[in-house]
């Protein structure tokens, strides 16, 4: 079960903020597993595409930390994997 922090709001901007922070998870390796992916947002195909794109971007950003000079001062690299 993937429990988002209390400050999470039910929108993509908030999801992006939570996943790009990850200070609320006390691990250096995180796996987000989407089971039964054929049912994942099946009735909201546009939302599904947006969420999957967001997850891919977040995973790439974590893979490349630091993404810019100075980022390592406030964000340590974490392994963020998405399994569908």
N, C-alpha and C positions, 0 to 999 in steps of 0.2 A: 504494500500500500504506500503510495506516494502522498505524503501529507504536506501540503503547502503551508507557509507561515500564516499566522492570524491576519496579517495586513494584506493578504491576497484578496483582490477583488475579481469578480467573475468577468474578466475581459483579457484580450491578448496583450495589451500594454502591461498589465499587472503580471501576467504570466512571464512575459519577457523580463521584467524587472526582477522577479523572484529567481528565475533561472540564470540570469546573468550575475546575480549576487552570490547565492549559495552559501553565504556565511551562516545561514540558519541550519545548515547540515554540517555536522561535525565529522565529516569524512573527506578524504582526498580522492576517493573514487566512487562515482555515482553511476548506477545503471537504471535507466528508465525503461521499463519493459511494458510494451503495449500488447497485451494478450487479446486474442480474438480480434485481430486487426480488421477483419472484414466487417465488423460491426462498429468500428471506431468512427464516430460521427457520421454514420451512414446516411442519416437524413439531412445532414448539413454539409454537403460536399464542398462548398466554397470555404466554409470554416475549417473543414478537414485539411484542405490544401494549405490554408494559411497557417494552421497549427503545425503541420508537418514541415513547412518551410521555416517557421520560427524555430522548431526543434533542431533542424539541420544547421541553421545559422548559429544558434547557441552552442551546439556541439563543436562547430568549427572555431568559434571564438575561444572556447575553453581549451581546445587543442593548441591554439596558437598564442596563449598567454605567455609573455606580455604582447599584446596586439599593438602597443605603441609605447614610446619611451616614458617611463615613470609609472606605468600601470602596475608593475610588480611591487610598488610601495603600498598599495592598498588592496591588491587582489593576487593571491597566490594561485598558481596553476592547480587545477583539479582535472581529473579524468572524468569526463561526462559522456557516457555512451547511451545511445538509444537503440533498443532492440525491438523490432516490430515483427 
